[in-house]
Amino acid sequence: MEIHMAKKDIAMQVLQQVVKLPVVKVDREKFLVEKFSKELGHKNLNKLIEQGPATMLPKVTLDRVAKACINENVLLASGASILAGLPGGIAMAITIPTDVAQFYGFSLKLAQEIGYIYGFDDLWSSREELSEEAQKTLLLYLGVMLGVDGAGALLRFSGVIVTKKMINVVNKKAFTKTIWYPVLEKVLKVFGVNLTKGGLTKGLGIVVPILGGLISGGLTFATMKTMGERLQKELSKLVNYSEVQYQEDVETIRKEVEIIEGE
């Protein structure tokens, strides 16, 4: 248990430091206008910002834009050099190399962009720091990307679109209190294991090594692309989200919590 707690503590410390990287902050309004202004025209931009593209465009368009974002970010991350001037001596503070911090920085940037495409709210309302709720969302993004069981279902459950559909179905507050933390703790544990041992990412089959040098462009490309595609696939299910899918997600979360609590 102490080992697991140490890994989770490291993971949380890493997350709190990595989000300080300038590349991580995605301006939702600017991003959506850039990606969808040609599709919707300038007359619809206010509606785009207020309601999100998922309420205005078909799934095929959203999926196409999301996959293009994955390719763009993977190429950026693969070709990027070590980020200089990291805040607060990040590499020393979190005891991982700068290239690993950079890798997760680009991964979280990509995660936000995919989230905004499929209807999630702006995580940076204060523009300076993340709220507790925003940190949880980022953790769930990361959990889905790392293949943590139940993370995709919980992310959809907590999403803006889902929330509007389930008000009369379940007591969201009570249910969330029961299932939120076990899954989040599992995400932190898996993330911590990857950071401390450079082990296999669950369900990914690709090693993200901590080498103290640059992660090779090829490995970054393969790993981040797989992570991004996993998140895109899960969030794409929010388009035309049905009562059947909702019930499946609730059952998935319940079963995963039972497994976690039984370990």
Residue pairs with C-beta under 8 A, 6 or more apart in sequence:
4 189
4 192
6 192
7 188
7 189
7 192
7 193
7 195
7 196
8 185
8 188
8 189
8 192
9 192
10 94
10 95
10 192
10 195
10 196
11 188
11 189
11 191
11 192
11 195
12 188
13 93
13 94
14 94
14 96
14 101
14 104
14 191
14 195
15 135
15 138
15 139
15 142
15 191
16 135
17 87
17 88
17 90
17 93
17 94
17 101
18 24
18 90
18 94
18 101
18 104
18 105
18 108
19 25
19 108
19 130
19 135
19 138
20 87
20 88
20 90
21 83
21 86
21 87
21 90
21 101
21 102
21 105
23 83
23 102
23 105
23 106
23 109
24 105
24 108
24 109
24 112
25 124
25 127
26 109
26 112
26 113
26 116
26 123
26 124
27 124
28 49
28 112
28 116
28 121
28 122
28 123
28 124
29 49
29 122
31 113
31 116
32 48
32 49
32 52
32 53
32 116
33 45
33 48
33 49
35 53
35 65
35 69
35 117
36 48
36 53
36 57
36 65
37 45
39 53
39 57
39 61
40 48
40 53
40 56
40 57
44 56
47 55
47 56
48 56
52 116
52 118
52 119
52 120
52 160
53 61
53 62
53 65
53 117
53 119
54 62
54 117
54 118
54 119
54 161
54 238
54 239
55 119
59 236
59 239
59 240
62 117
62 118
62 236
62 239
63 232
63 236
65 117
66 113
66 114
66 117
66 118
66 232
66 235
66 236
67 229
67 232
69 110
69 113
69 114
69 117
69 228
70 110
70 114
70 225
70 228
70 229
70 232
71 225
73 106
73 109
73 110
73 113
73 224
73 228
74 110
74 220
74 221
74 224
74 225
74 228
75 221
76 106
77 102
77 103
77 106
77 107
77 220
77 221
77 224
78 217
78 218
78 220
78 221
78 224
79 217
80 102
80 106
81 214
82 98
82 99
82 102
82 214
83 98
83 101
83 102
83 105
86 98
86 101
90 98
90 101
91 97
91 98
91 101
94 101
96 195
96 210
97 210
97 211
97 212
97 213
99 211
99 213
99 214
99 215
100 195
100 208
100 210
100 215
103 208
103 215
103 220
103 223
103 224
104 142
106 224
107 142
107 145
107 224
107 227
107 228
108 138
108 141
108 142
110 224
110 227
110 228
110 231
111 138
111 141
111 142
111 145
111 228
111 231
112 123
112 138
112 141
114 141
114 228
114 231
114 232
114 235
115 123
115 137
115 141
115 235
116 122
117 235
118 159
118 161
118 235
118 236
118 238
118 239
119 159
119 160
119 161
119 238
120 137
120 159
120 160
121 160
123 130
123 131
123 134
123 137
123 138
124 130
124 134
125 131
125 134
130 138
136 158
136 180
136 184
137 155
137 158
139 184
139 187
139 188
140 151
140 154
140 155
140 158
140 183
140 184
140 187
141 155
141 231
142 187
142 191
143 151
143 155
143 183
143 184
143 186
143 187
143 190
143 191
144 151
144 152
144 155
144 230
144 231
144 234
145 227
145 228
145 230
145 231
146 187
146 190
146 191
146 194
146 201
146 202
146 203
146 204
146 227
147 201
147 202
147 203
147 204
147 230
148 183
148 186
148 187
148 190
148 202
149 186
149 256
149 259
150 183
150 186
150 252
150 253
150 255
150 256
150 257
151 183
151 186
151 187
152 234
152 237
153 248
153 249
153 250
153 252
153 253
153 256
154 179
154 180
154 183
154 249
154 253
155 234
155 235
156 162
156 234
156 235
156 237
156 238
156 241
156 245
156 249
157 166
157 176
157 246
157 249
157 250
157 253
158 176
158 180
159 235
159 238
161 238
161 241
162 238
162 241
162 246
162 249
163 172
165 241
165 243
165 246
166 172
166 246
169 243
169 246
170 250
175 250
178 257
179 253
179 254
179 257
182 256
182 257
182 260
182 261
183 253
183 256
183 257
183 260
185 260
186 256
186 260
190 201
190 202
193 199
194 201
194 208
195 210
198 207
198 208
198 209
198 210
198 211
199 207
200 206
200 207
201 207
201 208
201 223
201 227
203 230
204 223
204 226
204 227
206 219
206 222
206 223
206 226
207 219
208 215
208 219
208 223
209 215
209 219
237 245
